[in-house]
Amino acid sequence: MKVDFVVLGATGDQGRICSKDLLQAGYTVLLAGRNPDPIQDLLKNKKASFMQVDVRDIKKTAKVIKDSGAKIVLNCVELTWNIEVMKACLLANAHYLDLGGLQEMTIKQYKLEREFKKRKLLALLGCGSTPGIANVMAKHAVEQFDKVDHIDLGFAWDSNIKEFVIPYSIESIVYELTTPAIVLEKGKFKKSKACYFEGTNKFRGVGLQNLYCIVHSEVYTFHKYFKKMGLKNVHYTAGFPEHSHRVIKFLIDLGFSSKEEITVKGTPITILDFTREVLKKKKHPKNYEETENVWVKVTGVDEDMNKTIMMECLTTTLKGYEEAGSNINTGMSISIMGQLFLKGKIDKIGILAPEACVPSQDFFEELAKRKMFVYQDGKKIN
């Protein structure tokens, strides 16, 4: 059966969300991953099929993509393997979208631009919540300026029950909190201390949050696409509720984020892999709900007047996706962008980030259908 989409990493948290959203929209989807057990409910859908895939094997992954007949691959695997998946898409002559790769990975990915352009393919990088929703909101705001100087952005979230629940991929969290932050200041990239405290701020729907400057790909892509507008400064901050940040820091301090390999009952495993599997087993408390605010603040000049625009996207726990909390905005966002591409609303080739090609109004309308609402200066616009 020829399918509309291949979702790689479909058995992981975001892959399941993405695949479910595509299937609910009526598309045919090949769900590819290592173990079909977590997606048995999705495979009951007649438009869903499964194939076991190890993306480290580029040639076999390319064959699975090519045999599916799909022209669009949504990559929801851990960001470590983005380059391998991109190479598989090049071999299979398929378009590529991913959830983001943080700054170091993103820079590596752009080195494949000539190959994607040569084959007239699109590689859209960072299609989740942030990067993803944040990038489209930045695009929407920047278009209302003559010149832009500052873009500050990030996320803040909290829950109604102050009990630790892993907010998103532990691999991504560890990388963000332990890797030196890279900021753009006065037009130049500057390396700073990992996860340094930047103060507190109050956010719509979330309340007061401590903010920590972390490494993120938007700092790089905003400079790439908005420097012609005069952009000189970009800072990315993460707002974790104290009860969550305290536990994550405790795990990191105790060494549970190490990639060192240990042997348990004769089986080799990295400490971080062990930590991930343990955290997977922790269920959400009863009636647990989350709210996340992905925000972008743009400062510049419009018609010779200083101007600031504050963009926010609020996501809350959605019925049918309770175990994902507010993290539905990542898997749903890449699904939406994939659908917009299939419909011809995105028509670029080469390697791009969402701020370069995703139509903001169409994207915001799709977010609203999924109860994710966008605000500009406090006014809901979708």
C-alpha positions in Angstrom: 0.0 0.0 0.0 1.4 3.4 -1.0 1.2 5.8 1.9 1.1 9.6 2.3 3.6 9.8 5.1 6.4 7.8 6.7 6.9 8.6 10.4 10.3 7.5 11.7 10.4 7.1 15.5 6.7 6.5 15.4 6.9 4.3 18.6 8.3 7.1 20.7 6.3 9.8 22.5 6.3 12.4 19.7 6.1 9.9 16.9 2.9 8.5 18.4 1.4 12.0 18.8 2.4 12.9 15.2 1.1 9.6 13.8 -2.2 9.8 15.7 -2.8 13.3 14.4 -2.1 12.3 10.8 -4.4 9.3 11.0 -7.2 11.4 12.6 -6.9 13.7 9.6 -7.4 10.7 7.3 -3.9 10.2 5.9 -2.3 6.8 5.3 0.8 6.4 7.4 3.7 4.0 7.7 4.7 3.9 11.3 8.4 2.9 11.5 10.3 2.2 14.7 11.9 -0.5 16.7 9.1 -2.0 18.7 5.4 -1.9 17.7 4.1 -2.6 21.2 3.5 1.1 22.2 1.4 1.8 19.1 -1.0 -1.2 19.0 -3.9 1.2 19.3 -2.9 3.2 16.3 -2.3 0.0 14.2 -6.0 -0.8 14.6 -6.6 2.0 12.1 -6.8 0.6 8.5 -4.7 3.5 7.2 -1.8 2.6 9.5 0.9 0.0 8.9 4.2 -0.8 10.7 7.7 -1.5 9.6 10.7 -2.2 11.9 13.5 0.2 11.2 16.9 1.0 12.7 17.8 4.4 11.3 21.5 3.8 11.9 21.3 1.6 8.8 20.9 4.3 6.2 20.5 2.0 3.2 17.8 -0.2 4.8 16.0 2.9 6.1 16.1 4.4 2.5 14.6 1.1 1.1 11.7 1.2 3.6 11.0 4.8 2.6 11.2 4.1 -1.1 9.1 1.0 -0.9 6.4 2.9 1.0 5.8 5.2 -2.0 5.7 8.2 0.4 7.3 11.4 -0.7 7.4 12.9 2.8 9.2 11.6 5.9 8.5 13.0 9.3 11.5 12.3 11.5 10.6 11.9 15.2 13.7 9.9 16.3 16.1 11.2 18.8 18.0 14.2 17.3 21.3 12.2 17.5 20.4 10.4 14.3 19.1 13.4 12.2 22.0 13.2 9.7 21.5 9.5 9.1 17.8 10.0 8.4 18.5 12.9 6.1 20.9 10.8 4.1 18.3 8.0 3.9 15.8 10.5 2.5 18.3 11.7 -0.1 18.7 8.0 -1.2 15.0 7.5 -1.3 14.3 10.9 -3.0 11.9 11.9 -0.2 11.3 15.3 1.5 12.3 15.5 5.2 10.9 17.2 8.3 12.3 16.9 11.8 11.6 18.1 15.4 14.9 20.0 15.6 18.5 19.3 16.4 19.7 22.0 18.8 22.4 24.3 17.5 25.4 22.0 16.9 23.3 19.5 15.0 21.4 22.2 13.0 24.7 23.6 11.7 25.8 20.1 10.5 22.5 19.6 8.8 22.8 22.8 6.7 25.9 21.3 5.1 23.7 18.9 3.2 21.8 21.8 1.5 23.5 21.4 -1.9 22.4 17.7 -2.0 18.8 18.5 -1.2 18.6 21.3 -3.7 20.2 19.1 -6.4 17.4 16.6 -5.9 14.7 19.3 -5.6 13.9 18.2 -2.1 12.9 20.1 1.0 14.5 19.5 4.4 12.5 21.4 7.0 14.4 21.6 10.3 12.8 22.1 13.7 9.1 21.5 13.2 8.0 20.9 16.8 7.0 23.4 19.4 10.2 25.2 19.9 11.8 25.1 17.5 8.7 25.0 15.3 5.8 27.0 16.7 8.2 29.6 18.0 9.8 30.1 14.6 6.5 30.7 12.9 5.4 33.2 15.6 8.8 35.0 15.1 8.2 35.2 11.3 4.7 36.6 11.9 6.0 39.3 14.2 9.1 40.2 12.2 7.0 40.9 9.1 5.4 43.8 11.1 8.8 45.6 11.5 11.0 47.7 9.3 14.0 46.7 11.4 14.5 44.2 14.2 17.2 44.4 16.9 16.3 41.9 19.7 14.4 38.5 19.7 14.0 36.9 23.1 12.2 33.6 23.2 11.7 30.4 25.1 9.1 28.3 26.9 7.6 28.2 30.4 5.3 25.5 31.8 3.7 24.2 35.0 1.3 21.6 36.2 -1.7 21.6 38.6 -0.1 18.8 40.7 3.5 19.6 41.8 4.8 16.1 41.3 7.7 15.3 39.0 6.8 14.1 35.5 9.4 14.1 32.8 8.4 17.1 30.6 10.0 15.9 27.3 12.9 13.8 26.0 15.4 13.2 28.8 18.2 13.2 26.2 17.2 16.6 25.0 16.8 18.0 28.5 20.3 16.7 29.6 21.9 18.2 26.5 20.2 21.6 27.0 21.0 21.8 30.7 24.6 20.7 30.5 25.8 22.2 27.2 27.2 25.8 27.2 24.5 28.2 26.0 25.2 30.1 22.7 23.6 33.5 22.4 23.7 36.2 19.8 24.9 39.5 21.2 25.7 42.6 19.1 25.6 40.5 15.9 28.1 37.8 17.2 27.6 34.4 18.6 28.9 34.1 22.2 29.3 31.0 24.3 28.0 31.2 27.9 27.8 29.0 31.0 25.3 26.1 30.6 21.8 26.7 31.9 22.6 30.0 33.7 19.9 31.8 35.7 18.5 34.8 33.9 15.8 35.9 36.3 12.1 35.4 36.7 9.1 36.4 34.6 5.4 36.0 34.7 3.8 34.2 31.8 0.2 33.9 30.6 -1.4 30.7 31.8 1.6 29.6 33.7 2.5 32.3 36.2 5.9 33.2 37.6 8.8 31.1 36.4 12.6 31.0 36.9 14.3 31.4 33.5 17.5 29.6 32.5 19.5 30.4 29.3 20.0 27.2 27.3 21.4 26.2 23.9 18.8 26.1 21.2 18.7 26.1 17.4 16.6 29.3 17.0 19.5 31.4 18.0 21.3 30.2 14.8 18.4 30.1 12.4 16.9 33.5 13.5 20.3 35.1 12.7 20.4 33.3 9.4 17.0 34.5 8.2 16.6 37.8 10.0 20.0 39.4 9.9 19.0 41.3 6.8 16.4 42.9 9.1 19.2 44.1 11.3 18.9 41.4 14.0 21.8 41.7 16.5 20.6 39.9 19.7 18.9 36.6 20.4 18.6 34.8 23.8 16.8 31.6 24.5 15.5 30.8 27.9 13.7 27.8 29.5 11.2 28.1 32.3 10.9 25.0 34.4 8.7 24.9 37.4 10.8 24.6 40.5 9.6 21.1 41.5 10.6 19.8 38.0 13.9 21.6 37.7 15.0 20.5 41.2 14.6 16.7 40.3 16.2 17.1 36.9 19.2 18.8 38.4 19.4 16.2 41.1 19.5 13.4 38.5 22.2 15.2 36.6 24.3 15.9 39.7 24.1 12.2 40.7 25.4 11.1 37.3 22.1 9.6 36.0 22.6 11.6 32.7 26.0 10.0 31.9 26.5 8.3 28.6 29.0 5.9 30.3 28.3 2.3 29.6 27.7 -0.1 32.6 26.8 -3.8 32.7 23.7 -4.9 34.6 23.3 -8.7 35.0 25.5 -9.2 32.0 23.8 -6.7 29.8 25.6 -3.5 28.7 23.6 -0.3 28.9 24.4 3.4 29.2 23.4 5.1 32.4 21.3 7.6 30.4 19.4 4.8 28.6 18.7 3.3 32.0 17.4 6.6 33.3 15.2 7.0 30.3 13.6 3.6 30.7 13.0 4.1 34.4 11.3 7.5 33.7 9.1 6.0 31.0 7.5 3.7 33.7 6.4 6.7 35.8 2.8 7.4 35.1 1.1 10.8 35.5 -0.8 11.4 38.7 -4.6 11.1 38.5 -6.2 14.4 37.1 -2.7 15.7 36.2 -2.8 18.6 33.8 -0.1 20.9 32.3 0.0 24.3 30.6 2.9 25.4 28.4 3.5 28.9 27.0 5.9 29.1 24.0 6.8 32.7 23.7 8.7 35.1 21.4 9.4 38.8 22.1 10.5 40.9 19.1 11.9 44.4 19.5 12.7 46.8 16.7 11.6 49.8 14.7 8.5 50.3 12.6 7.9 53.6 10.7 10.7 55.3 12.7 9.0 54.3 16.0 10.4 51.8 18.6 8.1 48.8 18.8 7.8 45.5 20.7 5.6 42.5 19.8 5.0 39.7 22.3 3.8 36.4 20.7 2.6 33.5 22.8 1.2 30.0 22.1 -0.7 28.3 24.9 -1.1 24.5 25.1 -2.9 22.6 27.7 -3.5 18.9 28.3 -5.9 17.6 25.7 -8.5 14.9 26.0 -7.2 11.7 24.4 -3.6 12.8 24.9 -3.5 13.0 28.7 -0.1 11.1 29.0 1.6 13.7 26.8 0.6 16.7 29.0 1.3 20.0 27.2 3.9 18.2 25.1 1.3 17.5 22.3 2.5 20.8 20.7 5.7 19.1 19.5 4.2 16.0 17.7 1.2 17.9 16.4 3.2 20.7 15.0 5.4 18.5 12.8 2.2 16.7 11.6 0.6 20.1 10.7 3.7 21.2 8.8 3.8 17.9 6.9 0.2 18.3 5.9 0.7 21.9 4.8 3.6 20.7 2.6 1.5 17.9 1.1 -1.3 20.4 0.3 1.2 22.7 -1.5 1.1 25.4 1.1 4.9 25.1 1.5 6.6 25.0 -1.8 10.3 25.6 -1.2 13.3 23.3 -1.7 16.7 23.0 0.0 17.3 23.1 3.8 15.1 25.6 5.6 13.7 26.4 9.1 10.0 27.1 9.6 10.5 30.9 9.8 11.6 30.8 6.1 8.7 29.1 4.5 5.7 28.1 6.8 2.6 30.3 6.1 1.8 31.6 9.6 -2.0 32.1 9.1 -2.6 28.6 7.8 -0.4 27.2 10.5 -2.1 29.1 13.3 -5.5 28.0 12.1 -4.5 24.4 12.3 -3.1 25.0 15.8 -6.5 26.4 16.9 -8.3 23.3 15.6 -6.2 21.4 18.2 -6.9 23.9 20.9 -3.5 25.5 20.8 -4.1 29.3 20.8 -1.8 32.0 19.6 -1.7 35.5 21.2 -0.2 38.7 19.9 0.3 41.3 22.7 -2.4 39.6 24.7 -5.0 39.3 21.9 -5.9 35.8 20.6 -5.3 35.8 16.8 -6.4 32.2 15.8 
